[in-house]
Amino acid sequence: MTAEKVTLEDVYKAWNIVRRYLPKTPLISSPALSKRLGFDAYVKCDNTLPTGAFKVRGGVNLISQLSDAEKHRGVIAASTGNHAQSVAYAACLFGAKAIIGMPEGSNPDKVEATQCYGAKVEFHGKDYDEARCWVEDEAKRKRYRYIHSANEPLLIAGVGTLYLEIMKEIPDVDAILVPIGGGSGAAAACIVAKAINPKVKVIGVQAEKAPAVYLSWKNKRLMETESVDTFAEGLATRVAFKLTFDILSKMIDDIVLVSEEEIKKAILTLLETTHQLAEGAGAASTAAAFKMREQLQGKKVALPLTGGNLTMKNLSNIFKELSL
């Protein structure tokens, strides 16, 4: 595997590692959700993983392959929460020191979980990208192994195991709708689905208020936004990243934008129809499914519920807001 190319073979290699440490997650066929959408909807519940999100697949794959010297010096990452938990969990699993840079005001549940896995959390900046800049400087100064949230082939191969599981269970799936923050999940979905069945449509989903990858894809070059203003912290990136964008620009079929209200409605719909709790990013695929339901009529569609780390405060606020 090179920095320029991640293949299906790399994902199978990752699967041989990941399956030793993480359970296979449920793929729910929901008649109630399918009825509302007008097509067969399959919800992949990565919210049931130990960290409550899909990213731990990548963390386990990457950190399992570090040298003893790298683990002793320590790993460092920037995150709004789920990548943080992924790195912290895997570092704990394989005996590595972990430092995580998180933006001020990060999801307190994700902060606490990251610390409970033994990582040291440092708060820097107003958003993910400001925290990332601090982390990159710190990695250079102290020679930590920097684990970028997207530009890491081993992470992409690891999270690809999610889509390998989907393709094994529903090989005739017509479309997979994938949330995009840094893009590791969407890139992995493209690599796996297109290699197994080139006819599968992979459709990315971004928040209207965090559209950096969408804009980059539309304009065919890496772009950055001045700010992000979405409550879905897993989608809240101001820049597109080179490795994942290079994959998406060649392989993804479409990228759609969803509003804050559409994401919140999807959270409640998933809770009602599948009894699964989704955070904002985790509900983005379902939000896009409702937006695209006319185009998807009669199809088999996979909806990755990539994370369920929603705070009680946010859930309560969503109930209050949408019940008005």
C-alpha positions as CSV (number, residue, x, y, z in Angstrom):
1,M,0.0,0.0,0.0
2,T,1.3,3.5,-0.9
3,A,0.2,6.9,0.1
4,E,-1.2,7.4,-3.4
5,K,-3.2,4.2,-3.6
6,V,-5.3,2.1,-1.3
7,T,-6.8,-1.1,-2.8
8,L,-9.4,-3.7,-2.0
9,E,-6.5,-6.1,-1.1
10,D,-5.4,-3.5,1.6
11,V,-8.9,-3.5,3.0
12,Y,-8.9,-7.3,3.2
13,K,-5.6,-7.2,5.1
14,A,-7.1,-4.6,7.4
15,W,-10.1,-6.9,8.0
16,N,-7.8,-9.7,9.2
17,I,-6.6,-7.3,11.9
18,V,-9.8,-5.4,12.7
19,R,-12.0,-8.5,13.1
20,R,-9.7,-9.8,15.9
21,Y,-10.4,-6.7,18.0
22,L,-13.8,-5.4,17.0
23,P,-17.2,-7.0,16.5
24,K,-19.0,-7.1,13.2
25,T,-21.7,-4.5,13.4
26,P,-25.5,-5.0,12.7
27,L,-27.0,-4.2,9.3
28,I,-30.6,-3.5,10.0
29,S,-33.3,-3.9,7.3
30,S,-36.0,-1.5,8.5
31,P,-39.5,-2.0,7.1
32,A,-40.7,1.2,8.8
33,L,-37.8,3.3,7.4
34,S,-38.1,1.7,4.0
35,K,-41.8,2.4,3.8
36,R,-41.2,6.1,4.5
37,L,-38.4,6.3,1.9
38,G,-40.0,4.2,-0.8
39,F,-37.0,1.9,-1.2
40,D,-35.2,-0.9,0.7
41,A,-33.1,0.9,3.3
42,Y,-30.3,-1.0,5.2
43,V,-28.8,0.8,8.2
44,K,-25.3,-0.2,9.1
45,C,-24.9,0.4,12.8
46,D,-21.3,1.3,13.5
47,N,-22.7,3.3,16.5
48,T,-22.5,-0.1,18.3
49,L,-18.7,-0.3,18.1
50,P,-16.9,0.3,21.5
51,T,-16.2,3.9,20.8
52,G,-19.6,4.5,19.3
53,A,-18.3,5.3,15.8
54,F,-16.7,3.8,12.7
55,K,-13.3,5.5,12.9
56,V,-12.0,3.0,15.5
57,R,-11.7,0.5,12.6
58,G,-9.0,2.7,11.1
59,G,-7.3,3.4,14.5
60,V,-7.0,-0.3,15.3
61,N,-5.6,-1.1,11.8
62,L,-3.0,1.7,11.9
63,I,-1.7,1.6,15.5
64,S,-1.5,-2.2,15.4
65,Q,1.2,-1.8,12.8
66,L,3.4,0.8,14.5
67,S,6.8,-0.1,15.8
68,D,7.6,-0.3,19.5
69,A,9.6,2.8,19.2
70,E,6.8,4.8,17.7
71,K,4.4,3.6,20.3
72,H,6.8,4.5,23.1
73,R,7.4,8.0,21.7
74,G,3.6,8.4,21.3
75,V,1.0,9.2,18.8
76,I,-0.8,12.5,18.3
77,A,-4.0,13.4,16.5
78,A,-6.5,16.3,16.1
79,S,-10.2,15.6,16.3
80,T,-13.6,16.9,17.2
81,G,-14.2,13.5,18.9
82,N,-14.6,10.3,17.0
83,H,-11.1,10.2,15.6
84,A,-9.9,11.1,19.1
85,Q,-11.6,8.1,20.6
86,S,-10.4,5.9,17.8
87,V,-6.8,6.8,18.4
88,A,-7.1,6.7,22.2
89,Y,-8.9,3.3,22.1
90,A,-6.3,1.7,19.8
91,A,-3.4,3.3,21.7
92,C,-4.7,1.8,24.9
93,L,-5.2,-1.6,23.1
94,F,-1.6,-1.7,21.8
95,G,0.2,0.1,24.6
96,A,1.0,3.4,22.9
97,K,1.1,6.9,24.5
98,A,-1.6,9.1,23.0
99,I,-2.0,12.9,22.9
100,I,-5.2,14.4,21.3
101,G,-5.7,18.0,20.3
102,M,-9.4,19.0,20.3
103,P,-11.0,22.4,19.7
104,E,-12.5,24.4,22.6
105,G,-16.1,23.5,23.2
106,S,-15.8,19.9,21.9
107,N,-18.5,17.3,22.6
108,P,-18.0,16.7,26.4
109,D,-19.0,13.0,26.1
110,K,-16.3,12.4,23.4
111,V,-13.8,14.3,25.5
112,E,-14.5,12.2,28.6
113,A,-14.4,8.9,26.6
114,T,-11.1,9.9,25.0
115,Q,-9.6,10.6,28.4
116,C,-11.1,7.3,29.9
117,Y,-9.1,5.4,27.3
118,G,-5.9,7.0,28.7
119,A,-5.2,9.7,26.2
120,K,-4.1,13.2,27.2
121,V,-6.4,15.8,25.8
122,E,-5.2,19.3,24.9
123,F,-7.7,22.0,23.8
124,H,-6.6,24.4,21.1
125,G,-8.5,26.6,18.7
126,K,-12.1,27.3,17.7
127,D,-12.5,24.4,15.4
128,Y,-11.0,21.1,14.1
129,D,-8.6,22.8,11.7
130,E,-7.2,25.2,14.3
131,A,-6.6,22.2,16.6
132,R,-5.0,20.3,13.7
133,C,-2.5,23.1,13.1
134,W,-1.4,22.9,16.8
135,V,-1.1,19.1,16.6
136,E,1.0,19.3,13.5
137,D,3.4,21.7,15.2
138,E,3.5,19.6,18.3
139,A,4.2,16.4,16.4
140,K,7.3,18.0,14.7
141,R,8.6,19.4,18.0
142,K,8.3,16.3,20.0
143,R,8.6,13.6,17.3
144,Y,5.2,12.0,17.9
145,R,3.7,9.8,15.2
146,Y,1.1,12.2,13.8
147,I,-2.1,10.4,12.8
148,H,-4.0,12.6,10.3
149,S,-7.8,12.0,10.3
150,A,-7.8,11.5,6.5
151,N,-4.4,11.4,4.8
152,E,-3.6,8.0,6.2
153,P,-3.7,4.9,3.9
154,L,-4.0,2.5,6.9
155,L,-6.9,4.5,8.3
156,I,-8.7,4.4,5.0
157,A,-8.1,0.6,4.7
158,G,-9.3,0.1,8.2
159,V,-12.6,2.0,7.8
160,G,-13.0,0.2,4.5
161,T,-13.9,-2.9,6.5
162,L,-17.3,-1.3,7.2
163,Y,-18.1,-1.3,3.5
164,L,-16.6,-4.8,3.1
165,E,-19.2,-6.0,5.6
166,I,-22.0,-4.2,3.7
167,M,-21.0,-5.7,0.4
168,K,-20.7,-9.2,1.9
169,E,-24.3,-8.9,3.3
170,I,-26.0,-7.2,0.3
171,P,-23.8,-7.7,-2.8
172,D,-26.6,-6.5,-5.0
173,V,-26.9,-3.1,-3.2
174,D,-27.6,-0.3,-5.7
175,A,-26.3,2.7,-3.7
176,I,-24.3,3.6,-0.6
177,L,-24.8,7.0,0.9
178,V,-21.8,8.1,2.9
179,P,-21.2,11.1,5.3
180,I,-18.1,13.2,4.5
181,G,-16.0,15.0,7.0
182,G,-12.4,14.5,6.2
183,G,-13.4,11.9,3.6
184,S,-11.8,8.7,4.9
185,G,-15.1,6.8,5.0
186,A,-16.3,8.0,1.6
187,A,-13.0,7.2,0.0
188,A,-13.0,3.7,1.6
189,A,-16.6,3.2,0.3
190,C,-15.5,4.0,-3.2
191,I,-12.5,1.7,-3.1
192,V,-14.4,-1.3,-1.7
193,A,-17.8,-1.0,-3.5
194,K,-16.4,-0.1,-6.9
195,A,-13.9,-3.0,-6.8
196,I,-16.5,-5.6,-5.9
197,N,-19.3,-4.2,-8.0
198,P,-18.6,-1.2,-10.3
199,K,-22.3,-0.6,-10.8
200,V,-22.8,0.5,-7.2
201,K,-23.4,4.2,-6.8
202,V,-21.4,5.8,-4.0
203,I,-23.0,9.2,-3.0
204,G,-21.3,11.4,-0.5
205,V,-23.1,13.7,2.0
206,Q,-21.9,16.9,3.5
207,A,-23.6,19.6,5.7
208,E,-24.6,22.7,3.9
209,K,-22.7,24.7,6.5
210,A,-19.5,22.6,6.0
211,P,-19.2,22.1,2.3
212,A,-15.4,22.1,1.7
213,V,-15.3,18.7,0.0
214,Y,-18.4,19.4,-2.0
215,L,-16.9,22.7,-3.3
216,S,-13.6,21.0,-4.0
217,W,-15.3,18.2,-6.0
218,K,-17.4,20.7,-7.9
219,N,-14.4,22.9,-8.7
220,K,-11.9,20.1,-9.3
221,R,-9.4,21.5,-6.8
222,L,-8.8,21.6,-3.1
223,M,-10.8,24.3,-1.4
224,E,-11.2,25.8,2.0
225,T,-14.1,27.6,3.7
226,E,-13.6,30.4,6.2
227,S,-15.8,28.7,8.8
228,V,-18.1,25.8,9.6
229,D,-21.4,26.2,11.4
230,T,-22.8,22.8,11.7
231,F,-23.8,21.0,15.0
232,A,-22.6,17.8,13.3
233,E,-19.1,17.9,14.5
234,G,-18.1,14.8,12.5
235,L,-18.8,16.9,9.3
236,A,-17.2,20.1,10.6
237,T,-14.1,20.5,8.5
238,R,-13.1,23.7,6.7
239,V,-10.7,22.1,4.2
240,A,-10.6,19.1,1.9
241,F,-7.6,16.8,2.3
242,K,-5.4,15.6,-0.5
243,L,-5.4,11.8,-0.2
244,T,-9.1,11.4,0.3
245,F,-10.0,14.1,-2.2
246,D,-7.8,12.5,-4.9
247,I,-9.8,9.2,-4.4
248,L,-13.2,10.9,-4.3
249,S,-12.5,13.1,-7.4
250,K,-11.9,10.0,-9.4
251,M,-14.4,7.6,-8.0
252,I,-17.4,9.1,-6.2
253,D,-20.7,9.4,-8.2
254,D,-22.2,12.4,-6.5
255,I,-22.0,14.6,-3.4
256,V,-25.2,16.2,-1.9
257,L,-25.6,18.8,0.8
258,V,-28.1,18.5,3.7
259,S,-29.4,21.2,6.0
260,E,-29.2,21.2,9.8
261,E,-32.9,20.6,10.0
262,E,-32.7,17.7,7.6
263,I,-30.0,16.1,9.8
264,K,-32.0,16.6,13.0
265,K,-35.1,15.1,11.4
266,A,-33.0,12.1,10.4
267,I,-31.8,11.6,13.9
268,L,-35.4,11.4,15.2
269,T,-36.5,9.2,12.3
270,L,-33.7,6.7,12.9
271,L,-34.5,6.7,16.6
272,E,-38.2,6.0,15.8
273,T,-37.8,3.5,13.1
274,T,-34.6,1.5,14.0
275,H,-34.3,2.4,17.7
276,Q,-30.7,3.5,17.0
277,L,-29.2,6.8,18.3
278,A,-27.2,8.7,15.6
279,E,-25.1,11.8,16.1
280,G,-25.3,14.4,13.4
281,A,-22.7,12.9,11.0
282,G,-24.2,9.5,11.7
283,A,-27.6,10.6,10.5
284,A,-26.4,12.5,7.4
285,S,-26.8,9.5,5.1
286,T,-30.4,9.1,6.2
287,A,-31.0,12.8,5.7
288,A,-29.7,12.5,2.2
289,A,-31.8,9.5,1.6
290,F,-35.0,11.5,2.2
291,K,-33.7,14.3,0.0
292,M,-33.0,11.8,-2.9
293,R,-35.9,9.5,-2.4
294,E,-37.4,10.1,-5.8
295,Q,-34.2,9.1,-7.5
296,L,-33.8,6.0,-5.3
297,Q,-37.3,4.5,-5.6
298,G,-37.2,0.8,-5.8
299,K,-33.5,0.5,-5.1
300,K,-31.5,-1.2,-2.4
301,V,-29.7,1.5,-0.4
302,A,-27.1,1.2,2.4
303,L,-27.1,4.0,5.0
304,P,-24.1,3.9,7.2
305,L,-24.9,5.1,10.7
306,T,-21.3,6.1,11.3
307,G,-21.6,7.3,14.9
308,G,-24.0,7.6,17.8
309,N,-22.1,9.9,20.1
310,L,-24.9,12.5,20.5
311,T,-25.0,14.3,23.9
312,M,-28.2,14.2,25.9
313,K,-28.3,18.0,25.7
314,N,-28.3,18.0,21.9
315,L,-30.9,15.3,21.7
316,S,-33.1,17.2,24.1
317,N,-32.7,20.3,22.1
318,I,-33.6,18.5,18.9
319,F,-36.8,17.1,20.4
320,K,-37.7,20.6,21.6
321,E,-36.9,22.3,18.3
322,L,-38.7,19.9,16.1
323,S,-41.7,19.5,18.3
324,L,-42.6,23.2,17.9
